[in-house]
Amino acid sequence: MKTKKLHHLELEVMKAVWKQGEATVNDVLDNIDRKLAYTTVATTMKSLEKKGLLSHQVDGRTFVYQPLVNEADITHSMLNDLLENLFDNSAEKLVNTLLEVRQTSSAELNRLQELINDYQPETEELSGTQYAKGGTDD
């Protein structure tokens, strides 16, 4: 998937649509945490449609929008872009920076450690040696 970059409002609108499965402009306005003009949300939804992220059907005089991509695809795309552009493709740098700038409870740290311990990377056999996919033997 080509990297999809969404600004804050676009992502907020997409989250409201994903949450409901389909949504009108008024549905989105009812499900976001800030007050915005109807025209602002309508314009954003039209822009998301032009980007290929939403489609719409007409119900009477109302546009009902449906997502054309799932939330996980956008999350992965945006995170990969962040990882490449800010952290030189280093998950270690990303996690270290996250821990430096964010208060993390011991319970959350324990859960993160469990996720790391339980993670099973995809591997490939190369010359009888296991390598993590995309990794190197450094």
C-alpha positions in Angstrom: 0.0 0.0 0.0 1.3 3.4 -0.9 1.9 5.5 2.2 -1.2 7.4 3.2 -0.5 10.5 5.2 -3.4 12.0 7.0 -3.4 15.2 8.9 -5.0 15.3 12.4 -8.5 16.3 11.3 -8.5 13.7 8.5 -7.5 11.0 10.9 -10.2 12.1 13.4 -12.8 11.9 10.7 -11.7 8.5 9.5 -11.8 7.2 13.1 -15.4 8.4 13.5 -16.3 6.6 10.2 -14.5 3.4 11.1 -16.2 3.4 14.5 -19.6 3.5 12.9 -19.0 1.5 9.7 -20.5 4.3 7.7 -21.3 7.9 8.6 -22.8 11.2 7.4 -21.2 14.5 8.1 -23.6 15.0 11.1 -22.6 11.5 12.4 -19.0 12.6 12.4 -19.8 15.9 14.0 -21.6 14.0 16.8 -18.6 11.7 17.3 -15.6 13.9 17.5 -14.4 15.8 20.6 -14.3 19.3 19.2 -16.7 21.7 17.7 -16.3 22.1 14.0 -18.3 23.7 11.2 -20.4 21.4 9.1 -18.6 22.6 6.0 -15.2 21.9 7.5 -16.1 18.2 8.1 -17.9 18.0 4.7 -14.9 19.3 2.9 -12.6 17.0 4.8 -14.8 14.0 3.9 -14.8 15.0 0.2 -11.0 15.3 0.3 -10.7 11.8 1.9 -12.9 10.5 -0.9 -10.6 12.1 -3.5 -7.7 10.3 -1.8 -9.5 7.0 -2.2 -10.1 6.5 1.5 -13.9 7.0 1.6 -16.7 6.5 -0.9 -20.3 7.6 -0.6 -23.8 6.7 -1.4 -26.7 9.2 -1.6 -29.6 8.6 0.7 -32.2 11.2 -0.2 -30.2 14.4 -0.1 -27.6 13.0 2.4 -24.2 11.6 1.5 -23.5 8.5 3.5 -19.7 7.7 3.6 -18.1 4.3 3.9 -14.4 3.6 4.5 -12.5 2.0 1.6 -9.5 1.2 3.8 -9.3 -0.3 7.3 -7.9 1.4 10.3 -5.0 -1.1 10.6 -3.7 -0.4 7.1 -3.6 3.4 7.8 -2.0 2.9 11.2 0.7 0.6 9.7 1.3 2.9 6.8 1.6 6.1 9.0 3.8 4.3 11.6 6.1 2.9 8.9 6.4 6.4 7.5 7.2 7.8 10.9 9.7 5.0 11.6 11.5 5.7 8.3 11.5 9.5 8.4 12.2 10.1 12.1 13.9 7.0 13.5 16.0 5.7 10.6 13.9 2.5 10.5 15.0 1.7 14.0 12.3 0.3 16.3 14.8 0.7 19.2 15.1 4.4 18.6 11.3 4.8 18.4 10.7 2.9 21.7 13.6 4.7 23.5 12.2 8.1 22.4 8.7 7.0 23.4 9.9 6.0 26.9 11.9 9.3 27.2 9.0 11.6 26.4 6.0 9.7 27.9 5.2 8.8 31.5 4.8 5.0 31.5 3.3 3.1 34.4 5.0 -0.1 35.6 1.9 -2.1 34.6 2.3 -0.7 31.0 6.0 -1.4 31.0 5.3 -5.0 32.2 2.8 -5.4 29.3 5.3 -4.1 26.8 7.9 -6.5 28.1 5.4 -9.3 27.7 4.7 -8.3 24.1 8.4 -8.2 23.3 8.9 -11.6 24.9 5.9 -13.2 23.1 6.8 -11.6 19.7 7.6 -14.2 17.1 9.3 -12.6 14.0 8.8 -14.1 10.6 12.1 -15.8 9.7 13.7 -17.0 6.6 16.3 -19.8 6.3 19.5 -18.4 4.8 22.5 -20.8 4.5 21.2 -22.8 7.5 21.0 -19.7 9.7 17.8 -18.0 10.8 17.4 -14.3 10.0 14.6 -12.0 10.9 12.8 -11.0 7.7 14.3 -7.7 6.4 17.1 -7.9 9.0 20.8 -8.3 8.7 23.4 -10.4 10.4 25.1 -7.5 12.1 
